[in-house]
Amino acid sequence: MTVKLTDEQWQKILPVLKTCPQVRLGAGRDVRRFLEAVLWVTRSGAQWRLLPPKYGNWNAVYKRFARGSEVKVFEKLFEHFSADRDMEYLMLDSTIVRAHACAAGAQKKRARKV
């Protein structure tokens, strides 16, 4: 599964990010790739370490996500776009993110004692 932001979506997101002084925009394509990586993880329900290499190092992406979460960047994006019908499939909240099987009470595989 590949997650790509359309140019139209990116043009709506960028002005909101510019209002967040904690976000270093630098090269816009790096921020765009980072957001696509976050969307890939949330849409797939996969663990961070399973992030495809094309999105960058999974640990760096996770740390950047954690820092952004601490300063409520994603909350600000969600609040801004929650009423925008064109962005309804872009923004995700915890009601549609699947938990990993072990978080849902799945049995752990254990070695049998002989």
Backbone torsions as a table, in degrees:
resi	resn	phi	psi	omega
1	MET	NA	124.7	177.0
2	THR	-107.5	137.0	178.5
3	VAL	-114.7	119.3	178.5
4	LYS	-126.6	130.8	171.7
5	LEU	-79.6	135.0	175.6
6	THR	-73.5	161.0	177.6
7	ASP	-60.7	-36.3	179.0
8	GLU	-64.4	-44.2	177.7
9	GLN	-63.0	-44.4	-178.9
10	TRP	-61.6	-39.9	179.8
11	GLN	-66.8	-22.9	175.5
12	LYS	-83.8	-32.9	-177.1
13	ILE	-76.5	-42.1	-173.6
14	LEU	-54.4	-47.0	179.3
15	PRO	-60.5	-33.9	178.5
16	VAL	-68.0	-42.4	178.6
17	LEU	-63.9	-33.1	179.3
18	LYS	-65.7	-20.9	178.4
19	THR	-83.8	-4.0	180.0
20	CYS	-102.0	103.7	-177.1
21	PRO	-64.3	-19.5	-179.3
22	GLN	-76.7	-15.4	-176.7
23	VAL	-91.9	120.7	175.0
24	ARG	-88.3	112.5	-177.2
25	LEU	-80.4	-39.8	179.3
26	GLY	44.5	-126.2	175.8
27	ALA	-78.6	117.5	-177.0
28	GLY	-54.8	-32.5	-178.2
29	ARG	-67.0	-28.3	177.0
30	ASP	-69.0	-40.9	178.1
31	VAL	-67.0	-40.9	179.2
32	ARG	-62.7	-44.2	178.7
33	ARG	-63.9	-39.4	177.7
34	PHE	-61.2	-46.9	179.2
35	LEU	-63.6	-37.4	176.4
36	GLU	-64.3	-35.4	177.6
37	ALA	-65.7	-44.4	178.6
38	VAL	-62.1	-43.4	178.3
39	LEU	-63.8	-37.1	178.2
40	TRP	-61.3	-46.6	-178.6
41	VAL	-64.1	-44.9	-177.4
42	THR	-70.3	-36.5	179.8
43	ARG	-74.4	-34.8	-177.5
44	SER	-83.6	-25.6	-175.8
45	GLY	76.7	9.2	-177.7
46	ALA	-77.9	164.4	174.7
47	GLN	-75.2	155.1	-178.5
48	TRP	-56.5	-39.7	-175.5
49	ARG	-68.0	-10.1	177.3
50	LEU	-94.4	6.6	178.7
51	LEU	-60.3	128.1	179.1
52	PRO	-59.4	141.6	-177.0
53	PRO	-56.9	-24.9	-178.4
54	LYS	-63.8	-18.3	178.0
55	TYR	-90.7	-4.2	-179.4
56	GLY	108.1	-179.0	179.8
57	ASN	-66.7	126.6	-174.0
58	TRP	-59.8	-38.1	-177.3
59	ASN	-69.2	-39.5	177.6
60	ALA	-65.4	-41.0	178.8
61	VAL	-64.3	-43.3	179.7
62	TYR	-62.5	-45.9	-179.1
63	LYS	-62.2	-40.1	177.8
64	ARG	-65.1	-40.1	176.6
65	PHE	-62.2	-44.5	-179.2
66	ALA	-62.3	-42.7	178.1
67	ARG	-63.7	-42.6	178.6
68	GLY	-64.7	-35.5	178.6
69	SER	-67.7	-39.3	-179.8
70	GLU	-61.1	-36.9	-178.4
71	VAL	-97.1	12.3	171.9
72	LYS	63.9	33.2	177.3
73	VAL	-65.5	-43.7	-177.2
74	PHE	-70.8	-33.4	175.6
75	GLU	-63.6	-41.1	178.7
76	LYS	-64.3	-42.4	176.7
77	LEU	-61.9	-45.0	-178.7
78	PHE	-61.6	-46.3	179.7
79	GLU	-61.5	-40.7	-178.1
80	HIS	-65.6	-41.3	-173.1
81	PHE	-98.8	-1.5	-175.5
82	SER	-62.5	-25.5	179.9
83	ALA	-97.7	-2.8	-177.0
84	ASP	-89.0	110.4	-177.4
85	ARG	-63.5	-27.9	179.2
86	ASP	-71.8	-18.5	-176.7
87	MET	-109.6	7.7	-173.8
88	GLU	-61.8	-29.1	179.8
89	TYR	-90.3	-6.0	179.3
90	LEU	-86.3	-46.3	-175.4
91	MET	-84.2	133.5	-178.3
92	LEU	-119.8	146.8	171.6
93	ASP	-126.6	178.3	-172.2
94	SER	-66.2	-13.3	-179.2
95	THR	-74.5	-16.0	-179.7
96	ILE	-121.2	9.4	176.7
97	VAL	-96.9	124.2	-177.9
98	ARG	-77.9	141.1	175.1
99	ALA	-82.6	153.3	175.3
100	HIS	-66.0	152.3	-175.1
101	ALA	-55.3	-39.2	-178.6
102	CYS	-68.7	-24.3	177.9
103	ALA	-77.0	-18.3	-177.5
104	ALA	-97.2	11.8	176.1
105	GLY	90.7	14.9	178.3
106	ALA	-64.7	147.2	179.3
107	GLN	-67.2	138.3	177.0
108	LYS	-82.0	145.4	175.7
109	LYS	-82.3	125.4	-178.7
110	ARG	-124.1	146.8	177.1
111	ALA	-70.0	137.1	179.3
112	ARG	-78.6	140.2	176.1
113	LYS	-83.7	137.3	-178.7
114	VAL	-98.4	NA	NA
